[in-house]
Amino acid sequence: MSAPIYYGKHFIDESDIEAVAEVLRSGLLTQGPKVKEFENSLCNLLSSPFCTAVSNGTAALHLLGLALGWKKESIVITSPITFAASANCILYSGAMPDFCDINEISYTIDPDKLEHKIKNYRYAGKNVDAVVAVDYAGYPCDWKSLRYLADKYSFKLINDNCHALGAEYLEDPGYAVKYADAAVQSFHPVKHITTGEGGAILTNNPDLDRSVKLLRSHGITKDPKEMTDNPGFWYYEMVELGFNYRISDIQCALGISQLNKLPLFLKRRRAIAEFYDNFFSGSSVFIKPEVPADIKHAYHLYPLQIDFQKLKLTKKELFERLAIENIFLQVHYIPVHLHPYYRKYFGFKEGDFPAAEEFYSREISLPVYFSLTDDEASFTAEKIKGLCL
Ligand SMILES: *Cc1c(COP(=O)(O)O)cnc(C)c1O
């Protein structure tokens, strides 16, 4: 039997291994030159003046919430169609999480629904503090409209950009920090590039950058300008309650080496997506992602919707039949508000976000990654079509 096919997979080559081995031989395992070098590379790629690399994407989101001063009374909104971490970061600071339904075409937060929601809060005398918008699957949100709303209603805008490294919005690869107050990356192996575990915060705002850098390492400063005293070289001060969310030089060396391959990774993902686009066209059973000309999708995922109501086959059966063929797909995502924790503590329920729930009922994520062969992509696509039609 052929090798199993998953929805995503990392790619490591000899140059990655050599880059890591070099750090191991160098003597500096963490907080050496590689962290800064990786941060600079990310700054260049994303046209961002500041970058802080951290231990993972969730830590990046947590630090942003802390740096933006979220607290118990704060209201922070995200999309229900995302990984739990985009919402959990709101809970870490004790703030109140809420969701805004997605747009049916883009699968990202719908700005009209968002404005409606913010107005409702205003009638109740409350303000929304921040919005964590997710470039789901690698498709940029409607950032122009989101920025307009952020200025109009003065809330902070975060781009959870974990799916979208290499995406372009209005032909701009540096869109993430242009429109949002900060953007977050993850370098988990399933994402575009990997550091094993890792993440980053990018921003245009020097104060925000200073805060997250301080909080990344225990809230400790060695900068004489920020200390109340300076009795000698040994001295440092803890000025905030921070965490150890540092990333190592070993990881960042891998990240730098992986970034060199990003253009190839993206090219392959886009070629696979184009194949699926063509393969699944011409049937009302399949709904493919629609990508306008001024957007470049990064295809962390290829979300195919299947109208199971038109079929005899259920999604459960489809997954079981594909597993027999050694094809193991996933669904992205179970709407976050429907997880037991969110139901239990915040009272969310079925029907709260109908577009997200409808999307969830139809979505399957097709395999899309650099090392996926043409044969594997067509084998998977043929099987799905054969089972559905
Ligand atoms: C992966 C991911 C995260 C979290 O990243 P980790 O590095 O795994 O902590 C956050 N948001 C989204 C949308 C993600 O896909």
The ligand as a Gaussian input file, in Angstrom:
#p B3LYP/6-31G(d) Opt

LIG

0 1
 C       -1.410000      27.259000      14.540000
 C       -2.296000      28.368000      14.889000
 C       -2.169000      29.090000      16.080000
 C       -1.260000      28.717000      17.199000
 O        0.022000      28.443000      16.880000
 P        0.932000      27.480000      17.773000
 O        2.299000      27.823000      17.263000
 O        0.527000      26.083000      17.472000
 O        0.767000      27.838000      19.195000
 C       -2.994000      30.189000      16.275000
 N       -3.938000      30.526000      15.376000
 C       -4.111000      29.831000      14.251000
 C       -5.164000      30.263000      13.290000
 C       -3.322000      28.717000      13.977000
 O       -3.537000      28.010000      12.866000

